[in-house]
Amino acid sequence: MRFFRWISHNLRHHRARSALFLFLLLRLSLIAITIRFPEGAALIDSRAYMTFASTIIQGATYTDLNSPPGYPLFIAFASGWSDPSFVRTVFSQLVLTSLIAWMLLVIGSKLSNERVGLIAGWLYALSPNASLWALTIMTETLFTFFIVLALWAWLAATDTGRLRSYFAIGIFLGLGAMVRNIGLMLIPVWVIFHMIQKVFTKELGTAMITGLAILIGSAIVILPWAIHNQVVHGEFMVTEEHSRTFFTFNVASVLAVVEGISRDQAAVEMGRTEDPFGLTLELLVKHPLAFIEVQAKGILRSMFGVSTGAWARVFGYPLELQGSFQLLGKIQSGDLPGAIKRLGELLADGRSIVLLVLTILGIGHSVLLYILSLGLFFRGELKAWALALIVVTAMLLIISPGSVGQARFRIPAEPLLVVTAAIGWNQFRRSRSVRQYKCYT
């Protein structure tokens, strides 16, 4: 009898895996949207990335200090090392999202069981946020791919203890940092987390060696670019984007609220000051609530936002329909009647109905992930350290941008949220089964 149950169990999982594989293949047909309107894949920053890719293809010196060359290199390879192509790059990104979904199936299975892996794979495959951002020429999808690869390498290192797996963690984190600057922050965080884990699990003998392996792996990727900047610009650094972003977005947002001006005007004012650090400290001391307010709004955008403007461009909507729906902004400000009124206006208009439905699905998907993740509070047999790393990384990716936060910043955290949601659901389900069993007995 057990034998037949085992066969039935594996057949069900085999069908679910096959269905997921077929769905991911069908999902690649989203490229038809880009083929119909290639320009929809390009935002302002997208144009810059395409220009940088052309520079690399032509063999000219790459001189931008704000954007590491990881993503332009990806565009160059995806385009066949010829003229940068919107369609080829977007299709490559869609392939990456399919690979991510499949890797999540394996990661979920390693963390818990095969059912969790299947749920994680399906939750990511059905994510409107991940799918639609893959149709845009931006760094998020490639960065996400390297984060998931690093997580896969972490689980392999935990299971086998092989030094090459720790090197792989560093290499993948380093590649991520060469795509998005925020990836630089993850390297020391993962190393420190790894060292703490080794201390708690009393594996001090290997802690230094394996931690050093992660650092060396990332250095192999990052140091050549820092040396390049030293030679070309006279500065040994990976990027200067962090300080620029902090002052022209985070601090400028606070200044805009305090002085009642736009953020762009505030950024210009920040650029004129001779002591930006002094002005920052002054704002924090005099207006702490304003600082907290703008950071909180940015974090909420990262947690729940959907970029209707970018999505409207992807679908080729006219310019007047590419603005924000203003629904989330009204909800954030507590104007629920205004949000309901705005929703009615959008429904009555009819022209944005497809985008509105996708927006509702996107927000609903995010809310579902957070609700299911609450199941982590139920007790169960888990790889606690790996799960803790996933939660910490997701929180950093969502919270660290602060007031700069927007919908696309949660894309790299999406696979991590999907894993926590799948495990949370499984924990809730097991807890409920245990309670029912106790009631019957």
C-alpha positions as CSV (number, residue, x, y, z in Angstrom):
1,M,0.0,0.0,0.0
2,R,2.8,2.4,0.9
3,F,4.5,1.6,-2.5
4,F,1.3,2.7,-4.4
5,R,1.0,5.9,-2.3
6,W,4.7,6.6,-3.1
7,I,4.0,6.2,-6.9
8,S,0.9,8.3,-6.7
9,H,2.8,11.1,-4.8
10,N,5.6,11.2,-7.3
11,L,3.3,11.1,-10.3
12,R,1.5,14.1,-8.9
13,H,4.7,16.0,-8.5
14,H,6.0,14.9,-11.9
15,R,2.8,16.3,-13.5
16,A,3.2,19.6,-11.6
17,R,6.8,19.9,-12.7
18,S,5.9,19.2,-16.3
19,A,3.0,21.7,-16.1
20,L,5.3,24.3,-14.7
21,F,7.9,23.6,-17.4
22,L,5.2,24.0,-20.2
23,F,3.9,27.1,-18.6
24,L,7.3,28.7,-18.5
25,L,7.8,27.9,-22.2
26,L,4.4,29.4,-23.0
27,R,5.3,32.4,-20.9
28,L,8.2,33.2,-23.3
29,S,5.5,34.2,-25.8
30,L,5.3,37.5,-23.9
31,I,8.1,38.6,-26.3
32,A,5.2,39.2,-28.8
33,I,4.5,42.4,-26.8
34,T,8.0,43.7,-27.3
35,I,8.1,42.6,-31.0
36,R,4.9,44.6,-31.6
37,F,6.3,47.7,-29.9
38,P,10.1,47.4,-29.3
39,E,10.4,51.0,-28.0
40,G,8.1,50.1,-25.1
41,A,11.0,48.3,-23.5
42,A,13.0,51.5,-23.1
43,L,12.9,53.9,-20.2
44,I,15.2,56.9,-19.8
45,D,17.9,54.7,-18.0
46,S,17.4,52.0,-20.6
47,R,18.7,54.3,-23.3
48,A,21.8,54.9,-21.3
49,Y,22.4,51.2,-20.9
50,M,22.0,50.6,-24.7
51,T,24.5,53.4,-25.3
52,F,27.0,51.8,-22.9
53,A,26.4,48.4,-24.6
54,S,27.3,50.1,-28.0
55,T,30.4,51.5,-26.4
56,I,31.5,48.0,-25.3
57,I,30.6,46.4,-28.7
58,Q,32.7,49.0,-30.5
59,G,35.7,48.5,-28.3
60,A,35.7,52.0,-26.9
61,T,36.7,52.9,-23.3
62,Y,33.8,52.5,-20.9
63,T,34.0,55.7,-18.8
64,D,30.8,55.8,-16.7
65,L,31.5,55.7,-13.0
66,N,27.9,55.4,-11.9
67,S,26.9,52.2,-13.7
68,P,29.2,49.2,-13.6
69,P,29.5,47.4,-17.0
70,G,27.6,44.2,-16.0
71,Y,24.3,45.0,-17.5
72,P,25.6,46.6,-20.7
73,L,27.7,43.5,-21.2
74,F,24.6,41.4,-20.9
75,I,22.8,43.5,-23.5
76,A,25.8,43.1,-25.8
77,F,25.9,39.3,-25.5
78,A,22.1,39.0,-25.7
79,S,22.2,41.1,-28.9
80,G,24.8,38.8,-30.5
81,W,27.6,41.4,-30.1
82,S,26.0,43.5,-32.8
83,D,23.7,46.6,-32.5
84,P,21.9,46.5,-29.2
85,S,18.5,44.9,-29.7
86,F,15.4,45.6,-27.5
87,V,13.8,42.3,-28.6
88,R,16.8,40.0,-28.1
89,T,17.6,41.5,-24.7
90,V,14.0,41.3,-23.5
91,F,13.7,37.7,-24.7
92,S,16.9,36.8,-22.8
93,Q,15.4,38.4,-19.7
94,L,12.3,36.3,-20.1
95,V,14.5,33.2,-20.3
96,L,16.2,34.3,-17.1
97,T,12.9,34.6,-15.3
98,S,12.0,31.0,-16.4
99,L,15.4,29.8,-15.1
100,I,14.8,31.6,-11.8
101,A,11.4,29.9,-11.4
102,W,13.0,26.5,-12.1
103,M,15.8,27.2,-9.6
104,L,13.3,28.2,-7.0
105,L,11.7,24.7,-7.5
106,V,15.0,23.2,-6.5
107,I,15.8,25.7,-3.7
108,G,12.4,25.2,-2.1
109,S,12.8,21.4,-2.3
110,K,16.2,21.7,-0.6
111,L,14.9,24.0,2.1
112,S,11.8,22.0,2.9
113,N,10.3,19.5,0.5
114,E,9.3,19.0,-3.1
115,R,5.8,20.5,-2.5
116,V,7.4,23.7,-1.2
117,G,9.6,23.8,-4.3
118,L,6.7,23.4,-6.6
119,I,4.7,26.2,-4.9
120,A,7.7,28.5,-5.0
121,G,8.2,27.9,-8.7
122,W,4.6,28.4,-9.5
123,L,4.3,31.6,-7.4
124,Y,7.2,33.1,-9.2
125,A,6.1,32.0,-12.6
126,L,2.7,33.6,-12.0
127,S,4.1,36.9,-10.7
128,P,2.9,39.8,-12.9
129,N,5.6,42.0,-11.4
130,A,8.5,39.7,-12.4
131,S,7.0,39.0,-15.9
132,L,6.3,42.6,-16.9
133,W,9.6,44.0,-15.5
134,A,11.4,41.4,-17.7
135,L,9.9,43.3,-20.7
136,T,11.9,46.4,-19.7
137,I,15.5,47.1,-20.5
138,M,16.6,47.5,-16.8
139,T,19.0,45.7,-14.5
140,E,16.5,44.1,-12.1
141,T,16.0,40.8,-13.9
142,L,19.7,40.0,-14.4
143,F,20.5,41.1,-10.8
144,T,17.7,38.8,-9.5
145,F,19.2,35.9,-11.4
146,F,22.6,36.3,-9.7
147,I,21.0,36.6,-6.3
148,V,19.1,33.3,-6.8
149,L,22.3,31.7,-8.1
150,A,24.2,32.9,-5.0
151,L,21.4,31.4,-2.8
152,W,21.7,28.1,-4.7
153,A,25.4,28.1,-4.1
154,W,24.8,28.9,-0.4
155,L,22.6,25.8,0.0
156,A,25.2,23.7,-1.9
157,A,27.9,25.0,0.4
158,T,25.8,24.2,3.5
159,D,25.1,20.7,2.3
160,T,28.5,19.7,1.1
161,G,31.0,22.1,2.8
162,R,33.0,22.3,-0.4
163,L,35.3,25.3,-0.7
164,R,34.4,25.8,-4.4
165,S,30.7,26.4,-3.4
166,Y,31.8,29.2,-1.1
167,F,33.9,30.7,-4.0
168,A,30.8,30.4,-6.1
169,I,28.7,32.4,-3.6
170,G,31.3,35.2,-3.8
171,I,31.4,35.1,-7.6
172,F,27.7,35.3,-8.0
173,L,27.4,38.1,-5.4
174,G,30.2,39.9,-7.2
175,L,28.5,39.5,-10.6
176,G,25.3,40.9,-9.0
177,A,27.2,43.9,-7.7
178,M,28.5,44.5,-11.2
179,V,24.9,44.7,-12.4
180,R,23.3,46.8,-9.6
181,N,25.2,48.8,-7.1
182,I,23.1,47.7,-4.2
183,G,24.7,44.3,-4.6
184,L,27.9,45.6,-3.0
185,M,26.0,45.8,0.3
186,L,25.1,42.2,0.2
187,I,28.7,40.9,0.1
188,P,29.7,42.0,3.6
189,V,26.2,41.1,5.0
190,W,26.4,37.6,3.6
191,V,30.0,37.1,4.9
192,I,29.1,38.4,8.4
193,F,26.0,36.3,8.4
194,H,28.1,33.2,7.4
195,M,30.6,33.9,10.2
196,I,27.8,34.3,12.8
197,Q,26.3,31.0,11.6
198,K,29.6,29.2,12.0
199,V,30.1,30.6,15.5
200,F,26.6,29.4,16.6
201,T,27.0,26.0,15.0
202,K,30.5,25.7,16.6
203,E,32.3,25.3,13.3
204,L,35.0,27.9,14.1
205,G,37.7,25.8,12.4
206,T,36.3,26.4,8.9
207,A,34.7,29.8,9.5
208,M,37.7,32.0,8.5
209,I,38.6,29.8,5.5
210,T,35.1,29.7,4.0
211,G,34.3,33.3,4.8
212,L,37.5,34.3,3.1
213,A,36.5,32.1,0.1
214,I,33.3,34.2,-0.3
215,L,35.3,37.4,-0.2
216,I,37.9,36.2,-2.7
217,G,35.2,35.0,-5.0
218,S,33.6,38.4,-5.1
219,A,37.0,40.2,-5.3
220,I,37.8,38.2,-8.4
221,V,34.9,39.8,-10.1
222,I,34.9,43.3,-8.6
223,L,38.6,44.2,-8.2
224,P,39.4,44.4,-12.0
225,W,36.7,47.0,-12.4
226,A,38.0,49.0,-9.4
227,I,41.5,48.9,-10.9
228,H,40.1,50.0,-14.2
229,N,38.5,53.0,-12.6
230,Q,41.8,53.8,-10.8
231,V,43.6,53.8,-14.2
232,V,40.9,55.7,-16.2
233,H,39.5,58.1,-13.5
234,G,42.2,58.1,-10.9
235,E,39.7,56.7,-8.3
236,F,39.9,53.1,-6.9
237,M,36.2,52.4,-6.6
238,V,33.4,50.3,-8.1
239,T,30.8,53.1,-8.3
240,E,30.1,56.6,-7.0
241,E,26.3,56.1,-7.3
242,H,25.6,55.5,-3.6
243,S,26.6,59.0,-2.4
244,R,24.9,60.6,-5.4
245,T,21.6,58.7,-4.8
246,F,21.6,59.4,-1.1
247,F,21.8,63.2,-1.5
248,T,19.8,63.7,-4.7
249,F,17.0,61.3,-3.7
250,N,16.8,60.4,0.0
251,V,17.9,63.7,1.5
252,A,16.4,65.8,-1.3
253,S,13.0,64.1,-0.6
254,V,13.1,65.3,3.0
255,L,14.2,68.8,1.9
256,A,11.3,68.9,-0.6
257,V,8.7,68.0,2.1
258,V,10.2,70.6,4.6
259,E,10.3,73.5,2.1
260,G,7.2,72.5,0.1
261,I,9.1,72.2,-3.2
262,S,9.6,69.4,-5.8
263,R,12.3,66.8,-5.3
264,D,14.0,68.0,-8.4
265,Q,14.3,71.5,-7.0
266,A,15.5,70.1,-3.7
267,A,18.2,68.0,-5.6
268,V,19.4,71.2,-7.3
269,E,19.6,72.9,-3.9
270,M,21.5,70.0,-2.5
271,G,23.9,70.3,-5.3
272,R,24.7,73.9,-4.5
273,T,25.5,73.4,-0.8
274,E,29.2,73.2,0.1
275,D,28.4,70.9,3.1
276,P,25.8,68.2,2.1
277,F,26.6,66.2,5.2
278,G,26.0,69.2,7.4
279,L,22.7,69.9,5.7
280,T,21.7,66.3,6.1
281,L,22.4,66.3,9.8
282,E,20.5,69.5,10.2
283,L,17.5,68.1,8.5
284,L,17.6,64.9,10.6
285,V,17.8,66.9,13.8
286,K,15.2,69.5,13.0
287,H,12.8,67.4,11.0
288,P,13.0,63.7,12.1
289,L,9.4,63.0,11.4
290,A,9.7,64.3,7.8
291,F,12.7,62.0,7.3
292,I,10.8,59.0,8.7
293,E,7.7,59.8,6.5
294,V,9.5,60.0,3.2
295,Q,11.5,56.8,4.0
296,A,8.3,54.9,5.0
297,K,6.5,56.0,1.8
298,G,9.4,54.8,-0.3
299,I,9.5,51.4,1.5
300,L,5.8,51.0,1.0
301,R,6.2,51.6,-2.7
302,S,8.9,48.9,-2.8
303,M,6.8,46.5,-0.9
304,F,3.5,46.9,-2.7
305,G,3.9,49.3,-5.6
306,V,3.4,48.5,-9.3
307,S,4.9,50.7,-12.0
308,T,1.9,51.5,-14.1
309,G,3.8,54.1,-16.1
310,A,6.5,51.6,-17.2
311,W,3.9,48.9,-17.9
312,A,1.8,51.3,-20.0
313,R,4.9,52.0,-22.1
314,V,5.6,48.3,-22.5
315,F,2.0,47.9,-23.9
316,G,2.4,50.9,-26.2
317,Y,-0.2,53.0,-24.4
318,P,-0.4,56.7,-25.5
319,L,1.6,59.2,-23.5
320,E,-1.3,60.6,-21.6
321,L,-2.0,57.1,-20.2
322,Q,1.5,56.4,-19.0
323,G,1.2,58.3,-15.7
324,S,0.6,56.8,-12.3
325,F,-2.9,55.6,-11.5
326,Q,-2.4,57.4,-8.1
327,L,-4.2,54.6,-6.3
328,L,-1.3,53.6,-4.0
329,G,-0.5,57.3,-3.3
330,K,-4.0,58.0,-2.1
331,I,-4.1,54.9,0.0
332,Q,-0.8,55.8,1.6
333,S,-2.1,59.3,2.5
334,G,-5.2,57.7,4.1
335,D,-7.5,59.1,1.4
336,L,-9.5,55.9,0.9
337,P,-12.6,57.7,-0.6
338,G,-10.3,59.4,-3.1
339,A,-8.8,56.0,-4.0
340,I,-12.2,54.5,-4.5
341,K,-13.2,57.6,-6.6
342,R,-10.1,57.3,-8.7
343,L,-10.7,53.5,-9.3
344,G,-14.2,54.4,-10.5
345,E,-12.8,57.0,-12.9
346,L,-10.3,54.4,-14.3
347,L,-13.0,51.8,-14.8
348,A,-15.3,54.3,-16.5
349,D,-12.5,55.4,-18.8
350,G,-12.0,51.8,-20.1
351,R,-8.8,52.5,-22.0
352,S,-6.7,51.4,-19.1
353,I,-8.7,48.4,-18.1
354,V,-6.0,45.8,-19.0
355,L,-3.4,47.7,-17.2
356,L,-5.7,48.3,-14.2
357,V,-6.4,44.5,-14.0
358,L,-2.7,43.8,-14.1
359,T,-2.0,46.3,-11.4
360,I,-4.6,44.8,-9.2
361,L,-3.2,41.3,-9.8
362,G,0.3,42.6,-9.1
363,I,-0.6,44.2,-5.8
364,G,-2.7,41.1,-4.9
365,H,0.2,38.8,-5.7
366,S,2.4,40.9,-3.4
367,V,-0.2,40.9,-0.6
368,L,-0.6,37.1,-1.0
369,L,3.2,36.5,-0.6
370,Y,3.3,38.6,2.6
371,I,0.2,36.8,4.1
372,L,1.6,33.4,3.3
373,S,5.0,34.3,4.8
374,L,3.3,34.7,8.2
375,G,3.2,31.0,8.3
376,L,6.9,31.1,9.1
377,F,5.9,31.7,12.7
378,F,4.5,28.2,12.9
379,R,7.0,25.7,14.2
380,G,8.5,23.1,11.8
381,E,11.7,21.4,10.7
382,L,13.5,24.0,8.6
383,K,17.0,24.9,7.6
384,A,16.7,27.9,9.9
385,W,20.0,29.7,9.0
386,A,19.3,29.6,5.2
387,L,15.8,30.8,5.8
388,A,17.0,33.6,8.0
389,L,19.5,34.7,5.3
390,I,16.7,34.8,2.8
391,V,14.5,37.0,5.1
392,V,17.4,39.3,5.9
393,T,18.4,39.7,2.3
394,A,14.8,40.4,1.2
395,M,14.4,43.0,3.9
396,L,17.6,44.7,2.9
397,L,16.6,44.8,-0.8
398,I,13.2,46.4,0.1
399,I,14.1,48.7,2.9
400,S,17.6,50.0,2.1
401,P,16.6,52.2,-0.9
402,G,14.4,54.2,1.6
403,S,12.6,57.1,0.0
404,V,14.1,56.2,-3.4
405,G,12.0,53.0,-3.3
406,Q,9.7,52.1,-6.1
407,A,8.1,49.0,-7.6
408,R,11.2,47.7,-9.5
409,F,13.3,47.6,-6.3
410,R,11.3,44.7,-5.0
411,I,11.9,42.6,-8.1
412,P,15.2,41.2,-6.8
413,A,13.5,40.3,-3.5
414,E,10.6,38.6,-5.3
415,P,12.1,35.1,-5.5
416,L,13.1,35.4,-1.8
417,L,9.5,36.4,-0.9
418,V,8.2,33.6,-3.0
419,V,10.3,31.1,-1.0
420,T,9.2,32.4,2.4
421,A,5.6,32.4,1.2
422,A,5.9,28.7,0.0
423,I,7.5,27.6,3.3
424,G,5.0,29.7,5.3
425,W,2.1,28.0,3.5
426,N,3.6,24.6,4.2
427,Q,4.2,25.4,7.8
428,F,0.6,26.6,8.3
429,R,-0.7,23.5,6.5
430,R,1.3,21.2,8.7
431,S,0.4,23.0,11.9
432,R,-3.3,22.7,10.9
433,S,-2.9,19.0,10.2
434,V,-1.3,18.4,13.6
435,R,-4.1,20.3,15.4
436,Q,-6.7,18.2,13.5
437,Y,-4.9,15.0,14.4
438,K,-4.8,15.9,18.1
439,C,-8.5,16.7,18.0
440,Y,-9.3,13.2,16.5
441,T,-7.1,11.4,19.0
